[in-house]
Amino acid sequence: MSSDAFHWDEERDEYRCPQGHPLRREWRAFVRARTHVTKADTVIYRSRQADCRLCPMKTKCCPNTPIRKVIRSIHEAARNVARDIANTDRYRQSRKDRKKVEMLFAHLKRILNLTRLRLRGMSGARDEFLLAAIAQNLRRMAKSRHPPPGRLALAGI
């Protein structure tokens, strides 16, 4: 069973298993407060062994271990925001537009051999990209005005 089956409760800072048992970062109070953040910037939430031992879903959930662990990144809230944004229509359109721009830059690098900027400073870079964009647009216009010979027969001309 994946960790997606577990419900995150932000108020209590714990997960809930499908049977309703809590998984917490700590089960007892420590004299010195601990963050429980690992070197990988994650927090490990664990269930109680008594809860897992009596659980009817033990064979599906954690068959080889006495307890269930769910690992949560400390950046999970930001990841959830990014996942929500990724499901919007505006994001899909933005991704398509970015892909077009990236293809134009790839074309500049490979076809027009703009591997490095030769003019110095920001204004030089702006001028160089402007000239490259003009060259790209002129090549496109030339192709659209003079289509290849195979396309003339398809157009009925």
C-alpha positions in Angstrom: 0.0 0.0 0.0 1.4 3.4 -1.0 1.7 6.4 1.3 -1.0 8.1 -0.8 -3.6 6.0 1.1 -2.7 7.8 4.3 -4.5 11.1 5.2 -2.4 14.1 6.3 -3.8 16.1 9.2 -2.0 19.4 9.3 -3.6 20.6 12.6 -2.3 17.5 14.5 0.9 17.1 12.5 0.2 13.5 11.8 -0.9 11.0 9.2 -4.0 8.8 9.6 -3.9 5.3 8.2 -7.0 3.9 6.3 -8.1 2.2 9.5 -7.9 5.6 11.4 -4.8 5.0 13.5 -2.4 7.9 13.8 1.2 8.0 12.6 3.3 10.6 14.5 6.8 12.0 14.4 7.1 11.3 18.1 5.1 9.2 20.6 6.6 10.5 23.8 7.7 13.8 25.2 11.5 14.4 25.2 13.4 16.5 27.7 15.1 18.4 25.0 12.8 19.3 22.0 13.8 17.6 18.8 13.0 18.6 15.2 13.0 15.0 13.8 14.2 16.3 10.5 16.7 13.9 8.8 19.7 14.9 6.7 17.6 14.4 3.6 15.2 17.1 4.8 12.4 14.6 5.6 10.4 13.7 8.7 9.5 10.1 9.5 6.0 9.4 10.8 5.6 6.1 12.6 2.6 4.1 13.8 2.4 2.3 17.1 3.3 -1.4 17.1 0.1 -2.3 19.0 -2.0 -0.6 16.3 -0.3 -2.4 13.4 -0.3 -5.8 15.1 -4.1 -5.9 15.5 -4.8 -4.2 12.1 -6.7 -6.3 9.5 -4.7 -4.6 6.7 -1.3 -5.5 8.1 -0.5 -7.9 5.3 -1.1 -5.2 2.7 0.3 -2.3 4.6 3.5 -3.4 6.2 3.9 -7.2 5.9 7.7 -7.3 6.6 8.0 -4.7 9.3 6.4 -4.4 12.8 5.2 -0.8 12.2 4.3 1.4 9.3 6.5 4.4 8.4 5.5 7.3 6.1 8.3 9.7 5.1 7.3 13.3 4.4 9.5 16.0 3.0 9.7 19.3 4.9 8.9 21.0 1.5 5.7 19.0 1.0 3.4 22.0 1.4 5.3 23.8 -1.5 5.1 20.6 -3.6 1.4 20.4 -3.1 1.0 24.0 -4.2 3.1 23.2 -7.3 1.0 20.1 -8.0 -2.2 22.1 -7.8 -0.8 24.7 -10.2 0.3 22.0 -12.6 -3.3 20.8 -13.0 -4.6 24.2 -14.2 -5.3 25.1 -17.9 -3.2 28.3 -17.6 -0.2 26.2 -16.6 -0.6 23.8 -19.5 -0.8 26.8 -21.9 2.3 28.3 -20.2 4.2 25.0 -20.6 3.3 24.9 -24.3 4.5 28.5 -24.8 7.8 27.8 -22.9 8.4 24.8 -25.1 8.0 27.0 -28.2 10.5 29.5 -26.9 12.9 26.8 -25.9 12.8 25.3 -29.4 13.6 28.8 -30.8 16.6 29.1 -28.5 17.7 25.6 -29.5 17.4 26.6 -33.1 19.5 29.7 -32.4 22.2 27.6 -30.8 22.4 24.7 -33.3 21.4 26.2 -36.7 22.4 29.8 -36.4 25.5 28.9 -34.3 24.8 31.3 -31.5 26.6 29.2 -28.9 28.1 32.2 -27.1 27.4 35.9 -27.1 30.1 38.0 -28.8 28.9 41.5 -27.8 29.6 42.6 -24.2 27.1 43.7 -21.6 23.3 43.5 -21.3 22.7 45.8 -24.2 25.1 43.8 -26.4 23.2 40.6 -25.5 19.9 42.3 -26.2 21.1 43.5 -29.6 22.6 40.1 -30.4 19.3 38.3 -29.6 17.3 40.8 -31.5 19.5 40.3 -34.6 19.2 36.5 -34.2 15.4 36.8 -33.8 15.2 38.9 -36.9 17.2 36.2 -38.8 14.8 33.5 -37.6 11.8 35.5 -38.6 13.2 36.2 -42.1 14.0 32.5 -42.6 10.4 31.6 -41.6 8.9 34.2 -43.9 11.1 33.0 -46.8 9.8 29.4 -46.2 6.2 30.5 -46.1 6.4 32.6 -49.3 8.2 29.8 -51.3 6.8 26.5 -50.2 8.7 23.3 -51.3 7.6 21.9 -54.7 5.7 19.0 -53.2 3.3 21.3 -51.4 2.2 23.0 -54.6 0.6 19.9 -56.0 -1.3 19.3 -52.7 -2.6 22.9 -52.7 -4.2 22.5 -56.1 -2.1 25.2 -57.8 
